[in-house]
């Protein structure tokens, strides 16, 4: 799980997505794409953004929810807290896979 | 060449007409009976001879997949110009309209995206 978080954060586009979700939770894929293009000049395809979102989701940094016919994405900072406290307040040794 | 007509697929033409006229503020231009359906178009009162919007029935079998796919990802079917997105957002929200994207300022352009209750997302936009 921790490895997934590091992998997810290693990519600048994925960090930008998180930056934008801080500003407003509950964004559609369309809004995320619009923000990346207009605010950051990142002209990736929708499919590419969708794949980045899947990486963020599998790391638990983004949670998606369906409401009616629409799908919204929220930021979840909980995995970051675990990373931040891992060395600051070591309590639980890393589990062996 | 100019854009004469564009269309949105509505699940129900009566419901569509009500939403596009009573809520969004367009006016009916043509209503021609065509079997079970009608050739039903609306125009902007600001430009009654301008581009018509056809409220096309969603009956064709591929339409559902098209609409569901766009809706899930929040992609608008069509975009309308307004004077002030924030003001229009407040007005429409007051009428119970649901937005999938609240007003978003992006340099010269402000946009928002709303649900037309007939299966489509509509973008509204103004430029500075």
Boltz contact constraints between the chains, C-beta under 6 A:
constraints:
  - contact:
      token1: [A, 28]
      token2: [B, 74]
      max_distance: 6.0
  - contact:
      token1: [A, 28]
      token2: [B, 100]
      max_distance: 6.0
  - contact:
      token1: [A, 29]
      token2: [B, 73]
      max_distance: 6.0
  - contact:
      token1: [A, 29]
      token2: [B, 74]
      max_distance: 6.0
  - contact:
      token1: [A, 30]
      token2: [B, 73]
      max_distance: 6.0
  - contact:
      token1: [A, 30]
      token2: [B, 74]
      max_distance: 6.0
  - contact:
      token1: [A, 30]
      token2: [B, 75]
      max_distance: 6.0
  - contact:
      token1: [A, 31]
      token2: [B, 101]
      max_distance: 6.0
  - contact:
      token1: [A, 38]
      token2: [B, 106]
      max_distance: 6.0
  - contact:
      token1: [A, 69]
      token2: [B, 71]
      max_distance: 6.0
  - contact:
      token1: [A, 70]
      token2: [B, 71]
      max_distance: 6.0
  - contact:
      token1: [A, 70]
      token2: [B, 100]
      max_distance: 6.0
  - contact:
      token1: [A, 71]
      token2: [B, 72]
      max_distance: 6.0
